[in-house]
Amino acid sequence: MYMINRAVIIVKPKQPFVDWINAHPESAGLLVTLEQVHQDCTAYLIPEFENEKEAREYIRDLSADIFEIELDSWYEVDEFWPKKRDYKKFQEWFDIETHSMVIDPYENEIERDEY
């Protein structure tokens, strides 16, 4: 097993994100719940960090990109996306779990695809 030089964050949508999903015209009464969107949250690798403050700086730097990826995962057409996607709104729409240790138990190469 190998410890890698990354940490991981788990992005967990909050109720405002679920409300946005359900307000989309294509939802057509097929409402999702917070519990449902928490069943498979996205994990992002970030650099190793010394303390929570440093981790939050990495998250803040990535927040606009993460916000767009999370929106795009539900609705690719950005005209329905909220116009204001600053860090304050990011914090209102998402909880972040940080985990400082990432172990890779496999020897095969990690493949990377552009998002």
N, CA, C and O of each residue as an XYZ file, in Angstrom:
460
protein
N       0.843     -1.173      0.000
C       0.000      0.000      0.000
C       0.889      1.236      0.000
O       2.025      1.212      0.473
N       0.337      2.313     -0.544
C       1.106      3.534     -0.697
C       0.312      4.732     -0.195
O      -0.854      4.917     -0.545
N       0.962      5.534      0.627
C       0.359      6.809      1.007
C       0.730      7.799     -0.090
O       1.896      7.897     -0.470
N      -0.252      8.529     -0.598
C       0.056      9.493     -1.649
C       0.054     10.906     -1.085
O      -0.527     11.170     -0.033
N       0.714     11.807     -1.803
C       0.885     13.177     -1.314
C      -0.320     14.050     -1.687
O      -0.174     15.109     -2.297
N      -1.483     13.589     -1.311
C      -2.716     14.336     -1.520
C      -3.608     14.126     -0.303
O      -3.453     13.167      0.452
N      -4.524     15.032     -0.143
C      -5.619     14.890      0.804
C      -6.887     14.811     -0.034
O      -6.838     14.994     -1.251
N      -8.005     14.544      0.596
C      -9.248     14.449     -0.153
C     -10.319     15.284      0.544
O     -10.373     15.370      1.771
N     -11.162     15.891     -0.276
C     -12.340     16.561      0.269
C     -13.569     15.885     -0.342
O     -13.560     15.482     -1.505
N     -14.599     15.775      0.446
C     -15.883     15.246     -0.009
C     -16.851     16.422     -0.017
O     -17.032     17.096      0.997
N     -17.477     16.664     -1.178
C     -18.403     17.780     -1.329
C     -19.819     17.242     -1.161
O     -20.275     16.397     -1.931
N     -20.506     17.749     -0.137
C     -21.860     17.294      0.181
C     -22.848     18.447     -0.015
O     -22.799     19.444      0.705
N     -23.737     18.302     -0.989
C     -24.727     19.358     -1.210
C     -25.608     19.592      0.012
O     -25.919     18.671      0.768
N     -25.998     20.850      0.180
C     -26.954     21.231      1.211
C     -28.324     21.436      0.546
O     -28.460     21.294     -0.669
N     -29.311     21.763      1.341
C     -30.680     21.900      0.852
C     -30.838     22.929     -0.275
O     -31.611     22.672     -1.198
N     -30.152     24.078     -0.251
C     -30.312     25.008     -1.381
C     -29.940     24.390     -2.733
O     -30.552     24.717     -3.750
N     -28.944     23.501     -2.750
C     -28.574     22.821     -3.992
C     -29.695     21.883     -4.432
O     -30.036     21.832     -5.614
N     -30.263     21.149     -3.494
C     -31.376     20.246     -3.799
C     -32.576     21.052     -4.295
O     -33.248     20.643     -5.241
N     -32.844     22.177     -3.671
C     -33.946     23.037     -4.114
C     -33.723     23.500     -5.553
O     -34.664     23.547     -6.345
N     -32.471     23.842     -5.892
C     -32.134     24.249     -7.252
C     -32.382     23.102     -8.234
O     -32.965     23.311     -9.298
N     -31.945     21.899     -7.882
C     -32.179     20.730     -8.739
C     -33.668     20.566     -9.000
O     -34.092     20.384    -10.141
N     -34.453     20.631     -7.940
C     -35.894     20.379     -8.043
C     -36.650     21.502     -8.742
O     -37.768     21.292     -9.213
N     -36.057     22.689     -8.816
C     -36.718     23.818     -9.477
C     -36.520     23.800    -10.994
O     -37.173     24.558    -11.711
N     -35.642     22.958    -11.480
C     -35.358     22.907    -12.917
C     -36.580     22.405    -13.676
O     -37.236     21.460    -13.237
N     -36.893     23.026    -14.808
C     -38.058     22.604    -15.594
C     -38.029     21.126    -15.989
O     -39.086     20.511    -16.123
N     -36.855     20.552    -16.176
C     -36.760     19.152    -16.565
C     -37.026     18.190    -15.408
O     -37.181     16.990    -15.635
N     -37.084     18.690    -14.178
C     -37.334     17.790    -13.049
C     -38.740     17.210    -13.098
O     -38.967     16.101    -12.613
N     -39.674     17.935    -13.669
C     -41.045     17.461    -13.937
C     -41.621     16.589    -12.827
O     -42.117     15.492    -13.085
N     -41.554     17.071    -11.614
C     -42.168     16.356    -10.507
C     -41.341     15.215     -9.942
O     -41.746     14.602     -8.954
N     -40.200     14.910    -10.535
C     -39.331     13.857    -10.015
C     -38.364     14.467     -9.014
O     -37.183     14.651     -9.311
N     -38.857     14.772     -7.854
C     -38.083     15.498     -6.854
C     -37.054     14.595     -6.178
O     -37.337     13.448     -5.828
N     -35.855     15.147     -6.004
C     -34.815     14.434     -5.268
C     -34.743     14.997     -3.859
O     -35.162     16.126     -3.602
N     -34.212     14.201     -2.961
C     -34.076     14.616     -1.566
C     -32.597     14.806     -1.230
O     -31.710     14.354     -1.954
N     -32.367     15.475     -0.133
C     -31.003     15.655      0.357
C     -30.368     14.293      0.624
O     -29.197     14.079      0.310
N     -31.119     13.399      1.187
C     -30.611     12.050      1.459
C     -30.164     11.359      0.172
O     -29.136     10.683      0.155
N     -30.924     11.526     -0.893
C     -30.557     10.908     -2.169
C     -29.269     11.476     -2.740
O     -28.428     10.718     -3.225
N     -29.092     12.787     -2.695
C     -27.870     13.369     -3.265
C     -26.654     13.088     -2.395
O     -25.522     13.217     -2.860
N     -26.867     12.708     -1.147
C     -25.747     12.362     -0.266
C     -25.285     10.922     -0.451
O     -24.284     10.518      0.140
N     -25.989     10.151     -1.250
C     -25.620      8.746     -1.417
C     -24.353      8.546     -2.238
O     -23.695      7.514     -2.106
N     -24.000      9.499     -3.073
C     -22.805      9.357     -3.897
C     -22.195     10.731     -4.152
O     -22.319     11.286     -5.244
N     -21.544     11.263     -3.144
C     -20.957     12.602     -3.255
C     -19.609     12.533     -3.970
O     -18.966     11.484     -4.020
N     -19.201     13.665     -4.518
C     -17.953     13.739     -5.269
C     -16.785     13.998     -4.324
O     -16.878     14.795     -3.391
N     -15.682     13.300     -4.595
C     -14.439     13.491     -3.848
C     -13.438     14.193     -4.758
O     -13.346     13.888     -5.947
N     -12.699     15.123     -4.198
C     -11.676     15.866     -4.936
C     -10.357     15.743     -4.185
O     -10.319     15.839     -2.959
N      -9.287     15.531     -4.925
C      -7.965     15.528     -4.319
C      -7.453     16.960     -4.215
O      -7.623     17.765     -5.131
N      -6.833     17.256     -3.098
C      -6.191     18.552     -2.897
C      -4.783     18.283     -2.373
O      -4.490     17.161     -1.962
N      -3.906     19.288     -2.379
C      -2.571     19.077     -1.811
C      -2.653     18.741     -0.318
O      -3.623     19.076      0.362
N      -1.621     18.081      0.161
C      -1.544     17.823      1.596
C      -1.609     19.154      2.334
O      -1.194     20.187      1.807
N      -2.134     19.121      3.562
C      -2.234     20.359      4.334
C      -1.792     20.115      5.765
O      -1.883     19.007      6.294
N      -1.308     21.194      6.372
C      -0.809     21.121      7.749
C      -1.914     21.300      8.783
O      -1.859     20.741      9.878
N      -2.932     22.102      8.407
C      -4.009     22.391      9.350
C      -5.283     22.708      8.569
O      -5.258     22.841      7.346
N      -6.377     22.825      9.281
C      -7.682     23.062      8.646
C      -7.723     24.397      7.909
O      -8.384     24.514      6.877
N      -7.029     25.394      8.425
C      -6.993     26.699      7.755
C      -6.365     26.576      6.371
O      -6.871     27.149      5.405
N      -5.289     25.846      6.273
C      -4.627     25.645      4.985
C      -5.543     24.866      4.032
O      -5.617     25.189      2.847
N      -6.232     23.855      4.536
C      -7.177     23.094      3.709
C      -8.269     24.016      3.183
O      -8.643     23.932      2.014
N      -8.783     24.895      4.038
C      -9.840     25.826      3.617
C      -9.352     26.782      2.529
O     -10.136     27.189      1.672
N      -8.075     27.145      2.553
C      -7.521     28.003      1.495
C      -7.537     27.271      0.152
O      -7.885     27.855     -0.874
N      -7.158     25.994      0.165
C      -7.221     25.205     -1.076
C      -8.664     25.113     -1.574
O      -8.930     25.257     -2.767
N      -9.577     24.875     -0.654
C     -10.989     24.740     -1.028
C     -11.502     26.053     -1.608
O     -12.203     26.059     -2.620
N     -11.158     27.146     -0.974
C     -11.598     28.462     -1.482
C     -11.076     28.693     -2.905
O     -11.806     29.176     -3.770
N      -9.809     28.345     -3.136
C      -9.213     28.522     -4.467
C      -9.923     27.675     -5.528
O     -10.020     28.084     -6.685
N     -10.409     26.518     -5.141
C     -11.069     25.605     -6.081
C     -12.583     25.755     -6.126
O     -13.242     25.135     -6.962
N     -13.137     26.563     -5.245
C     -14.593     26.584     -5.060
C     -15.373     26.911     -6.330
O     -16.420     26.308     -6.566
N     -14.903     27.836     -7.149
C     -15.630     28.178     -8.380
C     -15.666     26.991     -9.338
O     -16.702     26.708     -9.940
N     -14.540     26.297     -9.480
C     -14.493     25.122    -10.353
C     -15.358     23.992     -9.802
O     -16.092     23.345    -10.548
N     -15.268     23.759     -8.504
C     -16.079     22.703     -7.893
C     -17.560     23.023     -8.049
O     -18.353     22.141     -8.380
N     -17.935     24.267     -7.815
C     -19.327     24.695     -7.952
C     -19.833     24.340     -9.362
O     -20.907     23.758     -9.515
N     -19.052     24.696    -10.377
C     -19.466     24.423    -11.754
C     -19.556     22.927    -12.052
O     -20.473     22.494    -12.750
N     -18.634     22.145    -11.542
C     -18.676     20.694    -11.752
C     -19.925     20.103    -11.101
O     -20.592     19.251    -11.688
N     -20.238     20.555     -9.894
C     -21.424     20.041     -9.205
C     -22.706     20.426     -9.948
O     -23.614     19.604    -10.073
N     -22.788     21.656    -10.437
C     -23.954     22.078    -11.217
C     -24.049     21.274    -12.514
O     -25.118     20.793    -12.887
N     -22.916     21.140    -13.185
C     -22.863     20.430    -14.460
C     -23.234     18.951    -14.310
O     -23.738     18.338    -15.251
N     -22.990     18.392    -13.154
C     -23.318     16.979    -12.948
C     -24.828     16.739    -12.949
O     -25.282     15.606    -13.105
N     -25.607     17.820    -12.771
C     -27.069     17.703    -12.806
C     -27.659     18.271    -14.084
O     -28.517     17.653    -14.716
N     -27.190     19.456    -14.457
C     -27.723     20.119    -15.653
C     -26.577     20.770    -16.404
O     -25.964     21.723    -15.923
N     -26.292     20.244    -17.593
C     -25.144     20.718    -18.367
C     -25.353     22.107    -18.962
O     -24.380     22.822    -19.197
N     -26.585     22.499    -19.206
C     -26.859     23.801    -19.797
C     -26.741     24.861    -18.700
O     -27.526     24.880    -17.752
N     -25.758     25.730    -18.843
C     -25.454     26.676    -17.768
C     -26.407     27.862    -17.669
O     -26.292     28.657    -16.736
N     -27.326     28.002    -18.588
C     -28.264     29.132    -18.493
C     -29.175     29.007    -17.276
O     -29.729     30.006    -16.819
N     -29.337     27.812    -16.751
C     -30.153     27.607    -15.557
C     -29.331     27.709    -14.266
O     -29.890     27.758    -13.171
N     -28.034     27.739    -14.401
C     -27.165     27.825    -13.236
C     -27.359     29.172    -12.539
O     -27.680     30.163    -13.195
N     -27.171     29.220    -11.237
C     -27.246     30.519    -10.558
C     -26.146     31.445    -11.084
O     -25.006     31.026    -11.286
N     -26.506     32.689    -11.298
C     -25.536     33.658    -11.835
C     -24.442     33.965    -10.816
O     -23.270     34.107    -11.165
N     -24.840     34.063     -9.570
C     -23.883     34.360     -8.508
C     -23.363     33.035     -7.951
O     -24.110     32.258     -7.356
N     -22.064     32.793     -8.158
C     -21.458     31.558     -7.678
C     -20.159     31.883     -6.939
O     -19.111     31.299     -7.213
N     -20.244     32.798     -6.024
C     -19.065     33.185     -5.265
C     -18.846     32.216     -4.098
O     -19.616     31.276     -3.901
N     -17.791     32.464     -3.337
C     -17.435     31.564     -2.235
C     -18.511     31.537     -1.153
O     -18.757     30.493     -0.549
N     -19.144     32.662     -0.908
C     -20.211     32.705      0.098
C     -21.363     31.777     -0.299
O     -21.862     31.015      0.530
N     -21.785     31.841     -1.568
C     -22.861     30.961     -2.031
C     -22.401     29.506     -2.020
O     -23.178     28.610     -1.689
N     -21.143     29.272     -2.380
C     -20.589     27.919     -2.326
C     -20.756     27.348     -0.914
O     -21.179     26.203     -0.754
N     -20.432     28.126      0.086
C     -20.556     27.680      1.473
C     -22.010     27.457      1.867
O     -22.303     26.581      2.680
N     -22.920     28.237      1.302
C     -24.346     28.065      1.582
C     -24.893     26.787      0.936
O     -25.828     26.180      1.458
N     -24.320     26.383     -0.186
C     -24.841     25.256     -0.964
C     -24.146     23.927     -0.688
O     -24.683     22.872     -1.024
N     -22.935     23.962     -0.070
C     -22.166     22.728      0.109
C     -21.487     22.667      1.472
O     -20.989     23.666      1.990
N     -21.484     21.462      2.035
C     -20.638     21.138      3.176
C     -19.419     20.423      2.628
O     -19.500     19.718      1.622
N     -18.284     20.608      3.295
C     -17.048     19.984      2.856
C     -16.464     19.171      4.000
O     -16.273     19.675      5.107
N     -16.184     17.908      3.716
C     -15.439     17.062      4.649
C     -14.003     17.013      4.160
O     -13.763     16.839      2.966
N     -13.054     17.163      5.056
C     -11.646     17.043      4.683
C     -11.067     15.789      5.324
O     -11.389     15.441      6.460
N     -10.212     15.126      4.570
C      -9.523     13.928      5.050
C      -8.066     14.040      4.629
O      -7.758     14.184      3.446
N      -7.178     13.972      5.606
C      -5.779     14.285      5.340
C      -4.946     13.103      4.849
O      -3.846     13.303      4.334
N      -5.442     11.893      4.997
C      -4.642     10.748      4.586
C      -5.329      9.998      3.445
O      -6.495      9.616      3.546
N      -4.585      9.799      2.364
C      -5.100      9.055      1.213
C      -4.143      7.897      0.957
O      -2.945      8.093      0.752
N      -4.695      6.692      0.974
C      -3.913      5.479      0.759
C      -4.328      4.862     -0.570
O      -5.516      4.711     -0.853
N      -3.350      4.514     -1.369
C      -3.594      3.818     -2.631
C      -3.065      2.393     -2.469
O      -1.852      2.186     -2.424
N      -3.956      1.418     -2.382
C      -3.500      0.045     -2.165
C      -3.065     -0.683     -3.440
O      -2.669     -1.847     -3.377
N      -3.133     -0.018     -4.585
C      -2.840     -0.688     -5.852
C      -1.585     -0.120     -6.496
O      -1.265      1.058     -6.337
N      -0.876     -0.982     -7.230
C       0.355     -0.570     -7.886
C       0.143     -0.019     -9.286
O       1.030      0.639     -9.830
N      -1.027     -0.278     -9.883
C      -1.241      0.186    -11.250
C      -1.337      1.711    -11.292
O      -1.689      2.358    -10.306
N      -1.013      2.265    -12.465
C      -1.026      3.712    -12.671
C      -2.430      4.284    -12.499
O      -3.421      3.620    -12.805
N      -2.505      5.487    -12.020
C      -3.762      6.201    -11.937
C      -3.972      6.908    -13.280
O      -3.105      7.647    -13.746
N      -5.114      6.676    -13.881
C      -5.420      7.316    -15.158
C      -6.094      8.645    -14.905
O      -6.868      8.799    -13.959
N      -5.791      9.606    -15.764
C      -6.358     10.953    -15.625
C      -7.032     11.343    -16.927
O      -6.437     11.245    -18.000
N      -8.270     11.784    -16.828
C      -9.014     12.303    -17.966
C      -9.400     13.739    -17.666
O      -9.805     14.054    -16.547
N      -9.280     14.604    -18.647
C      -9.675     16.003    -18.503
C     -11.191     16.077    -18.261
O     -11.957     15.383    -18.930
N     -11.622     16.909    -17.314
C     -13.043     17.067    -17.067
C     -13.579     18.181    -17.910
O     -14.771     18.481    -17.851
